[in-house]
Amino acid sequence: MTAAPLTEAETDRFLAPLARRGRYALAVSGGPDSIALLHLSVDFARRHALPAPVALTVDHDLRSGSRAEAETVAEIADELGVRHAILTWRHGPVDASVQERARAARYGLMAAYCTAHDIPALVTAHHLDDQAETFLMRLKRGSGLDGLAAIPEEGNWAGLTLLRPLLEVPKARLVTTAEAAGLPYSSDPSNEDARFERVRLREAMVVLSEIGLEPEAIALSARRLRRARLAIEAAVDGFIEAHCERSPAGYASISRSALLDAPEEVGLRALARLISAVGGSSEPLRLAKLEALLEGLRAEPDKAQTLGRCQILPGRASLAIYREVRKTGLPHGALRPGERLLWDNRFRLELGAGEAEAVTVEALGEGGIEALLKGEDGALSVPRLAACTLPVCRRGDGRLFLPDFAQGWALLPTPLSRHEAGFDCRATFLWGTS
């Protein structure tokens, strides 16, 4: 039986959450799923007098023709009256980790674009088949509730809301929707490459369907597990509020006794949230690694641990979580007057439009700390490990200027809240996690 295109009534039901978001961007790779999302979103916005979305395409530059495919998406977006941007990944050596790095880069590039253009939400075309495949992949790894709940309809990361409104729609219907609209789409050869786990699972699902284990049934289980996850997350909210401290300097602490006495599921989730935010990684933490971390904290309470780009350091009554600085260091970014910048997936910086010149944003580091404290009495007002990973602005003449870390509900004490009189730059730590 041929799959039918989505109707207007179905589109309105699935895309209703977008009407409450105002501005949003679409992740459009050029495949049939995302091309269908582009078409449906533009039509939805037009019929409901909503602002048109912005389309973003990431060119990973991993195979010939990828740029031409991205430019085809740009042409389609132009025909539909939608602003479009191609974001190119400079990937370096192609090795066994390239797929994982490509995914992280894709979200990093799109989050950076959305931050720079004041776009609060990013919409992806994940569908029912993706949901079922993700469930099976995680079942194979022995995942817990979070893993088997698979892909959530909504998440938050790096200050950006992630929306996936098509999780109930089979891929076949999205393909038919794109074809019915007369829109061209590309096919990624890697989707047929059996070296990749998702491709092998896709082939296995044909066999599973023959015994009645359809993608719809798998996705239904994932949806019901997500309901249970939401209930547990409410308990985690309360735990973090009662037993954790989060600083606008981008570090956190958690009561050791409360963590070890809490129900294990609550403790693991609290750790995961804090580590994900402080580390700024777009990749979810593996449950097995979180379990090993918690067990290590029980078995060797005085031993420092690392996970998710973070250092977890034991204190007398609490555990401190800091961003880890690896050999590659922390990023440098250019920030021009009137622009916003997502830095290290952790801080959003805004340079005032009245500033006379652009600045380079980098980590404060030990050298910056020494320059900051030169001629000052007293010591740093935040832990040195946290101060090293704060963003600082460097002007063309080499001088360092601190942004204002005021954050509404919290303010860094001097000297780290001190910045040059008249220097208009604000830095906000982004605590939301996916």
C-alpha positions as CSV (number, residue, x, y, z in Angstrom):
1,M,0.0,0.0,0.0
2,T,1.4,3.4,-1.0
3,A,1.9,5.9,1.8
4,A,-0.2,9.0,1.6
5,P,1.2,12.5,1.9
6,L,0.4,14.4,5.1
7,T,-2.8,16.3,5.0
8,E,-3.3,19.9,6.2
9,A,-5.1,18.7,9.2
10,E,-2.3,16.4,10.2
11,T,0.3,19.0,9.5
12,D,-1.5,21.5,11.8
13,R,-1.6,18.8,14.6
14,F,2.0,17.9,14.3
15,L,3.4,21.4,13.8
16,A,1.2,23.1,16.4
17,P,4.1,23.5,18.9
18,L,5.9,25.7,16.3
19,A,3.2,28.3,16.4
20,R,4.1,29.1,20.0
21,R,7.8,29.5,19.3
22,G,7.9,32.7,17.1
23,R,11.2,32.4,15.3
24,Y,12.8,29.0,14.6
25,A,15.3,27.4,12.3
26,L,14.9,24.1,10.4
27,A,17.7,21.5,10.1
28,V,17.5,20.6,6.3
29,S,20.0,18.1,5.1
30,G,18.5,17.7,1.7
31,G,17.1,14.2,2.3
32,P,13.4,13.5,1.8
33,D,12.6,13.8,5.5
34,S,14.0,17.3,6.0
35,I,12.8,18.5,2.6
36,A,9.3,17.4,3.6
37,L,9.7,19.3,6.9
38,L,10.8,22.4,5.0
39,H,7.7,22.2,2.7
40,L,5.3,21.5,5.6
41,S,6.7,24.3,7.8
42,V,6.6,26.9,5.1
43,D,3.0,26.0,4.2
44,F,2.0,25.9,7.9
45,A,3.5,29.4,8.5
46,R,1.8,30.8,5.4
47,R,-1.7,29.4,6.3
48,H,-1.4,30.6,9.9
49,A,0.2,34.0,9.2
50,L,3.4,33.1,11.1
51,P,6.9,34.2,10.5
52,A,8.7,32.1,7.9
53,P,11.4,29.8,9.3
54,V,15.1,29.9,8.5
55,A,16.6,26.8,6.8
56,L,20.1,25.6,7.8
57,T,22.1,23.0,5.9
58,V,25.4,21.6,7.2
59,D,27.9,20.6,4.5
60,H,30.2,18.0,6.3
61,D,32.5,17.9,3.2
62,L,32.9,14.1,3.6
63,R,32.0,13.1,0.1
64,S,32.0,14.5,-3.4
65,G,28.7,16.2,-4.2
66,S,27.9,17.3,-0.7
67,R,28.3,21.0,-1.6
68,A,26.0,20.7,-4.6
69,E,23.4,19.0,-2.5
70,A,23.5,21.9,0.0
71,E,23.2,24.4,-2.8
72,T,20.2,22.5,-4.1
73,V,18.5,23.0,-0.7
74,A,19.4,26.7,-1.0
75,E,17.6,26.8,-4.3
76,I,14.5,25.1,-2.9
77,A,14.4,27.4,0.1
78,D,14.7,30.4,-2.2
79,E,11.8,29.2,-4.3
80,L,9.7,28.8,-1.1
81,G,10.7,32.3,0.1
82,V,12.8,31.0,3.0
83,R,16.2,32.4,4.2
84,H,18.8,29.7,4.0
85,A,22.4,29.3,5.2
86,I,25.0,26.7,4.4
87,L,27.3,25.9,7.4
88,T,30.5,24.1,6.4
89,W,32.4,21.7,8.8
90,R,36.2,21.7,8.6
91,H,36.6,18.1,9.8
92,G,40.3,17.4,9.7
93,P,41.4,13.7,9.4
94,V,38.7,11.2,8.5
95,D,38.9,8.3,11.0
96,A,36.7,5.8,12.8
97,S,35.2,8.6,15.0
98,V,34.2,10.8,12.1
99,Q,30.5,10.0,12.2
100,E,30.3,10.9,15.9
101,R,32.3,14.0,15.4
102,A,30.1,15.0,12.4
103,R,27.0,14.8,14.5
104,A,28.5,16.9,17.3
105,A,29.7,19.4,14.7
106,R,26.3,19.6,13.0
107,Y,24.6,20.6,16.2
108,G,27.4,22.9,17.2
109,L,27.3,24.8,13.9
110,M,23.5,25.2,13.9
111,A,23.5,26.2,17.6
112,A,26.2,28.8,16.9
113,Y,24.2,30.2,13.9
114,C,21.0,30.4,16.0
115,T,22.8,32.1,18.8
116,A,24.3,34.7,16.5
117,H,20.9,35.4,14.9
118,D,18.8,35.4,18.0
119,I,16.8,32.3,17.0
120,P,15.6,30.4,20.1
121,A,14.5,27.1,18.6
122,L,15.8,24.5,16.1
123,V,13.5,22.0,14.5
124,T,14.6,18.6,13.1
125,A,12.9,16.1,10.9
126,H,13.3,13.0,13.1
127,H,10.5,10.6,12.4
128,L,8.9,7.4,13.6
129,D,11.4,5.1,11.9
130,D,14.3,7.0,13.5
131,Q,12.6,6.6,16.8
132,A,12.2,2.8,16.4
133,E,15.8,2.4,15.2
134,T,17.1,4.5,18.1
135,F,15.2,2.3,20.5
136,L,16.7,-0.9,19.1
137,M,20.2,0.5,19.0
138,R,19.9,1.4,22.7
139,L,18.2,-1.8,23.6
140,K,21.3,-3.6,22.1
141,R,23.5,-1.6,24.4
142,G,21.5,-2.4,27.5
143,S,20.3,1.2,27.9
144,G,18.1,2.3,30.8
145,L,15.0,4.4,30.8
146,D,16.5,7.4,29.1
147,G,18.0,5.4,26.3
148,L,14.8,3.4,25.6
149,A,12.7,6.5,25.8
150,A,14.7,7.2,22.6
151,I,14.3,10.6,20.9
152,P,12.3,13.3,22.9
153,E,9.9,15.7,21.2
154,E,11.6,18.6,23.0
155,G,15.0,19.3,24.6
156,N,17.3,22.1,25.5
157,W,21.0,22.5,24.8
158,A,23.4,25.4,24.6
159,G,20.5,27.8,25.2
160,L,18.6,26.4,22.2
161,T,15.2,24.6,22.3
162,L,15.3,21.5,20.1
163,L,12.0,20.5,18.6
164,R,11.1,17.2,16.8
165,P,7.5,17.4,15.8
166,L,7.4,14.5,13.3
167,L,8.2,11.6,15.6
168,E,4.8,10.0,15.0
169,V,5.1,10.2,11.2
170,P,6.6,7.2,9.2
171,K,9.4,8.0,6.9
172,A,7.5,6.7,3.9
173,R,4.8,9.4,4.4
174,L,7.5,12.1,4.5
175,V,9.0,10.8,1.3
176,T,5.6,10.8,-0.4
177,T,4.9,14.3,1.0
178,A,8.1,15.7,-0.6
179,E,7.3,13.9,-3.9
180,A,3.7,15.2,-4.0
181,A,5.1,18.7,-3.5
182,G,7.4,18.2,-6.5
183,L,10.5,18.9,-4.5
184,P,13.8,17.2,-5.3
185,Y,15.8,15.4,-2.6
186,S,19.1,13.7,-2.2
187,S,20.0,10.3,-0.9
188,D,23.1,9.8,1.3
189,P,25.0,6.8,0.1
190,S,26.0,6.1,3.8
191,N,22.3,5.1,4.3
192,E,23.0,2.0,2.3
193,D,26.4,1.2,3.8
194,A,26.1,-1.9,6.0
195,R,29.2,-0.9,8.0
196,F,27.0,1.5,9.9
197,E,24.9,0.1,12.8
198,R,21.8,2.1,11.9
199,V,21.8,0.7,8.4
200,R,22.1,-2.9,9.7
201,L,19.2,-2.3,12.1
202,R,17.1,-0.9,9.3
203,E,17.5,-4.1,7.4
204,A,16.8,-6.2,10.5
205,M,13.5,-4.3,11.0
206,V,12.2,-5.8,7.9
207,V,12.5,-9.2,9.5
208,L,11.0,-7.9,12.8
209,S,8.0,-6.5,10.9
210,E,7.3,-10.0,9.6
211,I,6.7,-11.3,13.1
212,G,4.6,-8.3,14.1
213,L,7.2,-6.0,15.6
214,E,6.4,-2.9,13.6
215,P,8.1,0.5,14.0
216,E,4.8,1.9,15.2
217,A,4.8,-0.6,18.2
218,I,8.4,0.2,19.1
219,A,7.8,3.9,18.9
220,L,4.7,3.5,21.1
221,S,6.8,1.8,23.8
222,A,9.4,4.6,23.6
223,R,6.6,7.2,23.9
224,R,5.3,5.5,27.1
225,L,8.7,5.3,28.6
226,R,9.2,9.0,28.0
227,R,6.1,9.6,30.1
228,A,7.8,7.7,33.0
229,R,11.0,9.7,32.4
230,L,9.1,13.0,32.9
231,A,7.9,11.9,36.3
232,I,11.4,11.0,37.4
233,E,12.8,14.3,36.0
234,A,10.4,16.2,38.3
235,A,12.1,14.5,41.3
236,V,15.5,15.4,39.9
237,D,14.4,19.0,39.6
238,G,13.7,19.0,43.3
239,F,16.9,17.3,44.2
240,I,19.0,19.8,42.2
241,E,17.2,22.7,43.8
242,A,17.8,21.3,47.3
243,H,21.3,19.9,47.1
244,C,23.2,21.5,44.2
245,E,24.7,24.9,43.5
246,R,25.2,26.3,40.1
247,S,27.4,29.3,39.4
248,P,27.2,31.9,36.6
249,A,30.9,31.1,36.3
250,G,30.0,27.8,34.7
251,Y,30.7,25.3,37.5
252,A,28.5,23.4,39.9
253,S,28.7,21.5,43.2
254,I,26.6,18.8,44.7
255,S,26.2,17.5,48.2
256,R,28.2,14.3,48.5
257,S,25.9,12.8,51.3
258,A,22.7,13.7,49.4
259,L,24.0,12.2,46.2
260,L,25.0,8.9,47.8
261,D,21.8,8.7,49.9
262,A,19.5,9.5,47.0
263,P,17.7,6.9,44.9
264,E,20.3,5.8,42.4
265,E,18.3,6.8,39.4
266,V,17.8,10.4,40.8
267,G,21.5,10.7,41.7
268,L,22.6,9.5,38.2
269,R,20.3,11.9,36.5
270,A,21.4,14.9,38.7
271,L,25.0,14.1,37.9
272,A,24.2,13.8,34.2
273,R,22.5,17.1,34.0
274,L,25.3,19.0,35.8
275,I,28.1,17.3,33.8
276,S,26.3,17.9,30.5
277,A,25.8,21.6,31.2
278,V,29.3,22.3,32.7
279,G,31.0,20.3,29.9
280,G,29.0,21.7,27.1
281,S,29.0,18.5,25.1
282,S,26.2,17.8,22.6
283,E,26.6,14.0,23.0
284,P,24.5,12.3,25.8
285,L,26.5,10.7,28.5
286,R,26.5,6.9,28.4
287,L,24.6,5.3,31.3
288,A,27.4,2.8,31.9
289,K,29.9,5.6,32.3
290,L,27.6,7.4,34.7
291,E,27.1,4.3,36.8
292,A,30.9,3.7,36.9
293,L,31.4,7.3,38.0
294,L,28.9,6.9,40.9
295,E,30.4,3.6,41.9
296,G,33.9,5.2,41.8
297,L,32.6,8.0,44.1
298,R,31.4,5.4,46.6
299,A,34.5,3.2,46.4
300,E,37.2,5.9,46.4
301,P,35.6,9.1,47.8
302,D,38.8,11.1,47.7
303,K,39.7,10.3,44.1
304,A,39.1,12.9,41.3
305,Q,37.1,11.6,38.3
306,T,36.6,12.8,34.7
307,L,33.6,12.5,32.5
308,G,31.9,14.4,29.7
309,R,34.6,17.1,29.4
310,C,34.5,17.7,33.1
311,Q,36.6,17.2,36.2
312,I,34.7,15.9,39.3
313,L,36.7,16.8,42.4
314,P,35.8,15.7,45.9
315,G,35.7,18.2,48.8
316,R,34.9,17.8,52.4
317,A,31.1,17.8,52.0
318,S,30.5,18.3,48.3
319,L,31.7,17.3,44.9
320,A,32.7,20.2,42.5
321,I,32.2,19.9,38.8
322,Y,34.5,22.0,36.5
323,R,35.0,22.2,32.7
324,E,38.0,20.1,31.8
325,V,40.8,21.7,29.7
326,R,42.3,19.2,27.3
327,K,45.4,19.4,25.2
328,T,43.4,21.0,22.4
329,G,42.5,23.9,24.7
330,L,39.3,25.9,24.6
331,P,38.0,27.6,21.4
332,H,38.7,31.1,20.0
333,G,35.9,33.0,18.4
334,A,35.5,36.4,16.7
335,L,32.8,38.8,18.0
336,R,31.9,42.0,16.2
337,P,30.0,44.9,17.6
338,G,26.3,44.1,17.8
339,E,26.8,40.4,17.4
340,R,26.1,37.3,19.6
341,L,28.5,34.4,20.0
342,L,28.0,30.8,21.4
343,W,31.3,30.0,23.0
344,D,32.4,26.5,24.0
345,N,28.6,25.5,23.9
346,R,28.5,27.0,27.4
347,F,28.4,30.8,27.2
348,R,26.4,33.2,25.1
349,L,28.3,36.5,24.6
350,E,26.8,39.8,23.3
351,L,29.1,42.7,22.3
352,G,27.4,46.1,22.3
353,A,26.7,47.7,19.0
354,G,28.4,50.8,20.2
355,E,31.8,49.1,20.6
356,A,34.5,50.5,18.3
357,E,36.1,47.2,17.2
358,A,35.7,43.5,17.1
359,V,37.2,41.3,19.8
360,T,38.5,37.7,20.0
361,V,36.9,35.5,22.7
362,E,39.2,33.0,24.3
363,A,39.6,31.3,27.7
364,L,40.9,33.4,30.5
365,G,43.5,30.8,31.4
366,E,46.4,31.1,33.9
367,G,48.0,33.9,31.9
368,G,44.8,35.9,31.9
369,I,44.3,35.4,35.6
370,E,47.7,36.7,36.4
371,A,47.1,39.8,34.2
372,L,43.7,40.3,35.9
373,L,45.1,40.1,39.4
374,K,48.2,42.2,38.7
375,G,48.2,45.1,41.0
376,E,45.1,43.8,42.8
377,D,44.8,42.9,46.5
378,G,43.2,39.6,47.4
379,A,42.6,36.4,45.4
380,L,40.1,35.2,42.9
381,S,36.5,35.2,43.9
382,V,35.7,31.9,42.2
383,P,37.8,28.7,42.1
384,R,40.8,28.9,39.9
385,L,39.7,25.9,37.8
386,A,36.5,27.7,37.0
387,A,38.2,31.0,36.3
388,C,40.6,29.4,33.8
389,T,37.6,28.3,31.6
390,L,35.8,31.6,31.6
391,P,35.5,33.6,28.4
392,V,37.5,36.8,28.1
393,C,37.7,39.3,25.2
394,R,41.0,40.3,23.6
395,R,41.2,43.5,21.5
396,G,43.5,44.0,18.6
397,D,46.2,45.6,20.7
398,G,46.3,42.5,22.9
399,R,44.6,43.9,25.9
400,L,42.2,41.6,27.8
401,F,38.7,42.8,28.9
402,L,36.3,40.8,31.0
403,P,32.6,40.7,30.0
404,D,29.9,41.4,32.5
405,F,28.9,38.0,34.1
406,A,25.7,39.4,35.6
407,Q,23.0,36.9,35.1
408,G,19.8,38.2,36.6
409,W,19.6,35.6,39.4
410,A,23.3,35.7,40.2
411,L,26.4,37.9,39.8
412,L,30.0,37.0,40.0
413,P,31.7,38.9,42.8
414,T,34.7,41.1,42.1
415,P,37.2,40.9,40.5
416,L,35.5,38.6,38.0
417,S,32.4,40.7,37.7
418,R,34.6,43.8,37.2
419,H,35.1,44.9,33.6
420,E,36.4,48.0,32.1
421,A,34.2,51.0,32.4
422,G,32.4,51.5,29.1
423,F,33.2,48.0,27.7
424,D,29.8,46.7,26.7
425,C,29.9,42.9,26.6
426,R,27.7,40.4,28.5
427,A,28.4,36.7,29.1
428,T,25.6,34.3,30.2
429,F,26.2,30.7,31.2
430,L,23.7,28.4,29.5
431,W,22.4,25.8,32.0
432,G,19.8,24.1,29.8
433,T,20.7,20.5,28.7
434,S,19.1,18.1,26.2
